[in-house]
Amino acid sequence: MRTRAAVLYAMKQPRPYRETRPLHLEEVELEEPGWGEVLVEVQAAGLCHSDLSVIDGTRPRVMPMVLGHEAAGVVRRTGPGVTEFREGDRVVFSFVPACGRCRFCAVGRPALCERGNAANAAGCLLDGSCHFRRGDQRLHHHLGVSAFSRYTVAAQESLVKLEADVPPEVAALFGCAVLTGVGAVFNTARVQPGSSVAVFGLGGVGLSAVLGARAAGAYPVVAVDVVPEKLELARSLGAASTVRADQEDAVQAVRDLTRGGADYVFECAGSERVLEQAYRATGRGGTTVTVGLPDPQRSVSLPAVTLVTEERTLKGSYMGSSVPRRDIPRYVAMYQAGLLPVDRFAQQGAGPGGDQRGLRRPGGRAGGAAGRPILTTEPPRDETRGAPPENPSSEGGPGSPNTAQRFRGGGCGCGQSSWCGGSSTLSTLTPHARKPLPRGGGGFWR
């Protein structure tokens, strides 16, 4: 079958991305699902720090690649050997396909699955296959998901069935932002009621950590960032205090607000500099959890003696140390109960189009609206019949003119990195010229 997808052909293209436009929206071939695989129609996808880190080359991946890893959708077809899913099931993607048999899966740590992470590094599915092609060229999968495509094929191990009636633009958040941020609180740190918490970096993951800390009964919860809108949103989500890191000493401010240092501090900015600040803001006997993904060439400098004399703990958290099939349903239930109002930071948009000014290098200066940009993938509709056209067309090819959509979400969209130079008017992800939307016209793939 054919599908429209946002393809990255090369990393580290010159900036500004508004001019170089690294992503290409084009029609590609998608092979049918094989053994244990599922064809999913993507309904909504989040734009995350990890996507932008591939574009700018700080998270090198094999090229070319169909990007996107945080998404929700509907099962349209199943391959042989699939017993857990059937056509029409609503699903959330997990970006580490857990094999269930390696030593890490055996002890309940699927985020560290050896086969799953090896497949992700190779840009393929769990069995080593790639299903996207453009002509004779193979297009690789991003973290087993490739959510920036109208349709995608994933291993059944990459999917979690969504039983609850949750809008897709909200459900998508549970696949990365919520799973990672809330999971870091409950699984990695195991925050105790009444303990103090500070969160550095208020992208989708950081805001989720704020919500998780509140749900765990922590007090006070201190939110740290450099963008006023993000701080305001964090306060509305339950942060007792906020610190603007570009206008005051964030470490001293947190220590003052928590009587000598927070019990738990979460670094969600993907910056080694911010990690150092987070560690210094942690109190005696406290735990620092690093969640963001910095440039792999960067290192941190910490006073080693404090690990002993102050019994400090420094921990990493990947995918929130989560078990997705256990934790996603739990977090969805907490959302339904009003404990995790993640819908309040979902910024719904229409999908990729031509202007890529919002794709700025993570780690730069902040600037932009608060919230997680969500690309909606509602199929285009025929105005007269109100139904998707049977044969949507595309002229394809890098740089070719195609109809494009404005991304109405706003903000830089880097997710974890609040120290980002994103534009407040992020509108699109692909290189094609913008054209007006038809009245009643739909989303991602028009």
C-alpha positions in Angstrom: 0.0 0.0 0.0 1.0 3.7 -0.2 1.1 6.2 2.6 2.3 9.7 3.1 5.2 10.1 5.5 7.6 12.8 6.8 11.1 11.5 5.8 14.5 12.6 7.0 17.2 11.9 4.4 20.2 13.5 6.2 21.0 14.8 9.6 22.9 18.0 10.5 21.6 20.1 7.8 22.5 23.8 8.1 20.2 26.0 10.1 17.9 27.8 10.1 15.6 24.9 9.3 13.0 27.3 8.0 15.3 27.6 5.0 17.0 24.2 4.7 13.8 22.2 5.6 15.2 18.8 6.5 11.9 16.8 6.4 10.1 15.8 3.3 6.5 14.9 3.1 6.0 12.4 0.3 4.2 9.3 -0.7 6.0 6.1 0.0 5.4 2.4 -0.2 4.5 0.5 3.0 4.7 -3.3 3.0 2.0 -5.4 4.6 2.5 -6.5 8.3 4.5 -9.7 8.7 4.5 -12.2 11.5 3.6 -10.6 14.8 3.2 -7.2 13.2 0.3 -4.7 13.0 -0.8 -2.1 10.5 -1.9 1.0 12.4 -3.5 4.2 11.1 -1.9 7.0 13.1 -4.4 9.5 14.5 -2.2 11.8 16.5 1.6 12.1 17.1 3.6 14.3 19.5 6.7 16.2 18.5 9.4 15.3 21.0 12.9 16.3 21.9 14.1 12.9 20.6 12.7 13.7 17.1 14.6 17.0 16.9 17.7 15.4 18.3 17.8 13.0 15.3 17.3 16.0 12.9 20.2 17.9 14.4 22.4 14.8 14.7 22.9 14.8 18.5 21.1 11.4 18.5 22.6 9.8 15.4 20.3 7.3 13.5 20.6 5.4 10.3 19.3 7.4 7.3 16.9 7.8 5.6 14.2 7.5 8.3 10.5 8.1 8.8 10.4 10.0 12.1 8.0 10.1 15.0 7.7 7.9 18.1 4.9 9.3 20.4 1.5 8.4 18.9 -1.9 6.9 19.2 -3.9 5.2 16.4 -6.3 2.5 15.3 -5.4 -1.0 14.2 -6.4 -1.6 10.5 -4.8 -4.9 9.8 -2.9 -7.7 11.6 -0.3 -10.0 10.4 -0.1 -13.8 11.1 0.7 -14.7 14.7 -1.0 -11.6 16.2 -3.3 -12.7 19.0 -3.6 -9.6 21.2 -5.0 -7.1 18.7 -7.7 -7.0 16.1 -9.0 -4.5 13.5 -10.5 -1.4 15.2 -8.6 -1.6 18.4 -7.3 1.8 19.6 -3.7 1.7 20.6 -0.8 3.7 22.0 2.7 3.1 20.8 5.6 2.3 23.1 9.0 3.3 21.7 11.0 0.3 23.0 9.6 -3.0 21.7 10.2 -5.4 24.6 11.1 -8.9 23.4 10.0 -10.4 26.8 12.9 -12.9 26.8 16.2 -11.1 27.4 17.7 -10.6 30.9 16.2 -7.1 31.4 12.7 -8.1 30.3 12.9 -11.1 32.6 13.5 -8.8 35.7 10.8 -6.3 34.7 12.9 -3.7 33.0 11.7 -3.7 29.4 13.0 -0.1 28.7 16.4 -1.7 28.7 15.4 -4.6 26.4 18.5 -5.8 24.5 16.7 -6.8 21.4 14.4 -3.8 21.4 17.1 -1.3 21.8 19.3 -3.0 19.2 16.4 -2.9 16.7 15.9 0.8 17.5 19.5 1.5 16.9 19.4 -0.3 13.5 16.2 1.6 12.5 14.2 -1.6 12.0 11.4 -3.5 13.7 12.0 -6.2 16.3 12.6 -8.9 13.7 15.0 -6.8 11.7 12.6 -5.8 8.9 11.9 -2.4 7.4 8.5 -1.8 5.8 8.9 1.7 4.3 10.3 2.1 0.8 10.6 4.8 -1.8 11.3 3.1 -5.0 14.3 0.9 -4.4 15.4 2.8 -1.4 14.7 1.4 2.1 13.4 3.9 4.7 14.1 3.1 8.3 11.8 3.1 11.3 12.2 5.5 14.1 12.2 3.7 17.5 9.9 1.0 16.0 7.1 3.5 15.5 7.6 6.1 12.7 4.5 8.0 13.7 4.9 10.8 11.2 3.1 8.7 8.6 -0.6 8.3 7.9 -0.1 4.5 8.2 2.7 2.6 9.9 3.6 -1.1 10.6 4.8 -1.9 14.1 5.7 -5.1 16.1 2.8 -6.0 18.4 5.3 -5.6 21.2 5.3 -1.8 20.4 1.6 -1.5 21.1 -0.6 -1.1 24.1 -4.4 -1.5 23.8 -6.3 1.6 24.8 -9.5 0.5 26.5 -10.6 3.9 27.8 -12.3 6.6 25.6 -9.5 9.1 25.4 -9.1 11.5 22.5 -6.2 10.5 20.3 -4.4 13.8 20.7 -4.4 13.1 24.5 -3.7 9.4 24.2 -0.6 10.0 22.2 1.0 11.7 25.2 1.0 8.5 27.2 3.4 6.9 24.8 6.4 9.1 25.7 5.8 12.4 27.7 3.6 10.9 30.4 5.2 7.4 30.4 8.6 9.1 30.8 7.8 11.9 33.2 5.3 10.3 35.5 7.3 7.0 35.3 10.4 8.8 36.5 8.5 9.9 39.6 6.7 6.6 40.4 9.2 4.0 39.1 12.6 5.5 39.1 12.6 7.8 42.1 9.6 6.2 44.0 8.7 9.7 45.4 7.2 9.5 48.9 4.2 11.5 50.1 5.2 14.7 51.8 8.7 14.8 50.2 9.9 17.9 48.3 10.4 17.8 44.6 12.0 20.1 42.0 11.7 19.7 38.2 14.2 21.4 35.9 12.9 21.7 32.3 9.2 22.0 31.6 8.6 20.4 28.2 6.1 17.6 27.9 8.2 15.3 30.1 8.9 17.9 32.7 5.3 18.9 33.0 4.4 15.2 33.3 6.9 14.9 36.2 5.2 17.9 37.9 1.8 16.2 37.6 3.3 12.9 38.8 4.9 14.5 41.8 1.6 16.1 42.7 -0.2 12.8 42.3 2.4 11.1 44.5 1.6 13.6 47.3 4.9 15.6 47.2 5.1 19.1 48.6 6.4 21.5 47.7 6.8 20.9 44.0 9.1 23.5 42.5 9.2 24.0 38.7 12.3 25.5 37.0 12.6 26.9 33.5 13.4 30.1 31.6 10.1 30.5 29.7 7.4 32.4 31.6 4.6 30.7 29.8 5.9 27.3 30.8 6.3 28.4 34.4 2.7 29.7 34.5 1.5 26.4 33.0 3.4 24.4 35.6 1.9 26.5 38.4 -1.6 25.9 37.0 -0.8 22.2 37.0 0.0 22.2 40.7 3.6 23.4 41.2 3.7 25.3 44.5 6.6 27.6 43.4 8.3 28.4 40.1 11.9 29.6 39.4 12.9 31.5 36.3 16.4 30.3 35.8 17.6 33.1 33.5 16.7 35.8 36.1 17.9 34.2 39.4 20.2 31.6 40.8 18.0 28.5 40.3 20.1 26.3 42.6 19.9 28.7 45.5 16.2 29.4 44.9 15.3 25.7 45.0 17.4 25.2 48.1 15.7 28.1 49.8 12.2 26.9 48.9 12.9 23.3 50.1 14.9 24.1 53.3 18.3 23.1 52.1 17.6 21.1 49.0 14.9 19.0 47.5 14.4 15.4 48.4 14.0 14.5 44.7 15.2 16.6 41.7 14.3 15.7 38.1 16.4 17.0 35.2 14.2 17.0 32.2 16.0 19.5 29.9 18.5 17.2 28.1 21.4 19.4 29.1 24.5 18.5 31.1 24.7 22.0 32.5 21.1 21.7 33.8 22.0 18.3 35.3 24.8 19.8 37.3 22.3 22.5 38.6 19.8 19.8 39.5 22.4 17.8 41.4 23.4 20.9 43.4 19.8 21.7 44.2 19.3 18.2 45.7 19.4 18.0 49.5 21.3 15.7 51.8 20.2 12.1 51.4 18.3 13.2 48.3 18.0 11.7 44.8 18.7 13.3 41.5 17.1 11.7 38.5 18.2 12.6 35.0 15.6 12.1 32.3 16.6 14.3 29.4 18.9 13.1 26.6 21.9 15.4 26.2 24.5 15.3 23.4 26.4 12.0 23.9 29.7 13.9 23.6 29.0 16.0 26.7 30.0 15.1 30.2 29.2 16.4 33.7 31.4 17.5 36.6 30.0 16.7 40.1 31.5 16.8 43.6 32.1 13.1 44.0 32.6 13.3 47.8 28.9 14.3 48.3 27.8 10.9 47.0 29.3 9.4 50.2 29.3 12.1 52.8 25.7 13.2 52.0 24.5 9.8 50.9 23.3 11.3 47.6 21.9 9.2 44.8 22.2 10.0 41.0 20.0 7.9 38.8 19.2 7.7 35.1 15.6 7.1 33.9 14.9 5.8 30.4 11.2 5.6 29.4 10.4 6.3 33.0 11.7 2.9 34.0 8.3 1.8 32.9 6.5 -1.4 32.0 4.3 0.1 29.3 1.5 -2.5 29.3 1.3 -2.1 33.1 1.8 1.7 33.4 0.0 3.2 30.4 -3.4 1.8 31.5 -2.6 3.0 35.1 -1.8 6.5 34.0 -4.8 6.7 31.7 -7.0 5.7 34.7 -5.3 8.5 36.7 -6.1 10.9 33.9 -9.7 9.9 33.9 -9.8 10.3 37.7 -8.5 13.9 37.3 -5.1 13.1 38.9 -3.1 13.6 35.7 -4.7 16.3 33.6 -2.3 15.9 30.7 -4.8 17.3 28.2 -4.0 20.7 29.6 -0.6 20.8 27.9 -1.5 19.1 24.6 -1.3 21.6 21.8 -3.2 20.2 18.9 -2.1 21.1 15.4 -2.9 20.1 11.8 0.3 18.4 10.9 3.5 18.9 8.8 3.6 21.5 6.2 6.2 23.7 4.6 7.7 26.1 7.2 10.2 24.4 9.6 11.2 27.5 11.6 10.2 25.7 14.8 12.9 23.0 14.4 15.7 24.6 16.3 18.7 22.9 17.9 17.9 21.6 21.4 20.1 23.1 24.0 19.8 26.7 22.6 18.0 29.6 24.1 14.4 29.1 25.1 11.5 30.9 23.6 8.1 29.7 22.7 4.7 28.8 24.0 4.2 26.1 26.6 2.8 22.6 26.0 3.4 19.6 23.8 2.8 20.1 20.1 0.5 17.3 18.8 0.2 16.5 15.1 -3.2 15.3 14.3 -3.6 12.8 11.5 -7.3 13.1 10.7 -7.7 12.0 7.0 -8.7 14.7 4.5 -12.4 14.9 3.8 -14.3 15.4 0.6 -16.4 18.5 1.2 -19.4 17.1 -0.6 -19.5 13.7 1.0 -17.7 14.3 4.3 -15.6 11.1 3.8 -11.9 10.5 3.1 -11.1 10.3 -0.6 -10.3 6.8 -1.9 -7.1 7.7 -3.7 -5.2 10.6 -2.1 -2.4 11.7 -4.4 1.0 13.1 -3.9 3.7 14.2 -6.3 6.4 12.9 -4.0 10.1 13.6 -4.0 12.2 15.8 -1.8 11.3 19.4 -2.3 8.3 18.8 -4.6 5.3 21.0 -4.2 2.5 19.5 -2.2 -0.5 20.9 -0.3 0.6 21.6 3.3 -0.9 22.5 6.6 -0.1 25.0 9.2 0.8 23.5 12.6 -1.5 25.5 15.0 0.2 24.1 18.1 2.8 26.8 18.8 6.0 26.4 20.9 9.2 24.9 19.9 8.0 21.3 20.4 11.2 20.0 21.7 9.4 18.2 24.5 12.1 17.6 27.1 14.3 20.6 26.4 13.2 23.9 27.8 16.5 25.3 27.0 15.6 25.4 23.4 15.4 28.2 20.8 12.0 27.2 19.4 9.8 29.7 17.8 6.4 30.6 19.3 4.9 30.0 15.9 6.1 26.5 15.0 3.9 25.7 12.0 5.2 22.9 10.0 7.7 20.1 9.5 8.1 19.6 5.8 9.5 21.5 2.9 6.5 22.2 0.8 4.9 25.6 0.2 1.9 26.4 2.3 -1.5 26.5 0.7 -4.9 27.4 2.2 -6.9 24.7 3.8 -10.2 23.9 2.1 -13.2 24.5 4.2 -13.8 21.5 6.4 -10.4 20.1 5.3 -8.8 17.8 7.7 -5.3 17.2 9.0 -1.9 15.8 8.6 -2.1 14.4 5.1 -4.1 16.8 3.1 
